[in-house]
Amino acid sequence: RFFSERMVPFSFPLSKCALWDPVPMGDVIGSHIAYYRNPKLSMTEKTLRLAYRHAKQNEKKLFSCFLLGTLAVDEDGESVMLAIDRFDPGREV
């Protein structure tokens, strides 16, 4: 399953020194996390409850926050696990 219309190119932040030659080489290829692997999402109940409570207390319909966690690939390389274990409401300023 390759959804080219929904994929966006990624770029790295600007830096003062380059670790590699930024000139494109070869054909363009697509990179999608679920193309070859089965993605799995895990979230602790505490994190989900904190995010839910913050959303209910917020007067705005849209607000910004951060969900922090770890990304790991299984030993066999067949699946990718995203474990979210922390909620950060961020700052308004």
C-alpha positions, 0 to 999 in steps of 0.5 A: 500500500503506497499512498503517494498523494498523502506522503510529504518529503522530509527535510533535516534542519539547517546546520553550519556543517554538513555530514554528507553531500546534500546533492540528490543521487539516484531515483526518488524512492518513497519511505513509509513506516507501514510499507514493510512493517506492521505499526503498533501503538501503545499508550499508558492509561495515565497518559491518556487520562491526563490528555483527556482531562487537559482537553476537557478543561481547555476552553479552545476547540483546538490546542497544542500538546506533546505526546512523548515516547519511544520508537522501537523495531522488533528483533525480527524487523517485522513490526514497529512499536511506538510506546507513548508514556508521557503527556506534556501540555506545552506552553501557550507563549 
